[in-house]
Amino acid sequence: MARKNAIDRGQSAQRLLDDPLLQESFDAIEKDVINALASLTLTGSAETEAQALELTRALQANRRLRSKLWNFVGHGKLEARSGDLAGSKKRK
């Protein structure tokens, strides 16, 4: 059952990653955050440091989400291949 769940999650993640709107959203968030970081004047104040930290965390979260989806895809594909190999060995 765990194998099927991993395969299903991988396929769902692949559908999400294939969705142009989601890709556009990931890219737009990254661009917006990087632009905000680039335009931030670092004065050394606690306020600007907090803003930089918040923006950095937003960028990291965006990247982690995309990476997590790719991990689900990869794990699902591995489980599918593992199942295919186990099935072919039983047939022999």
DABELKA-V390757 format. One record per helix or strand. SS is the DSSP state (H for helix, E for strand). FROM is the first residue (numbers start at 1). TO is the last residue. If there is no record, write none. Layout:
BEGIN
ss->SS from->FROM to->TO
ss->SS from->FROM to->TO
END
This chain:
BEGIN
ss->H from->2 to->18
ss->H from->20 to->39
ss->H from->46 to->91
END
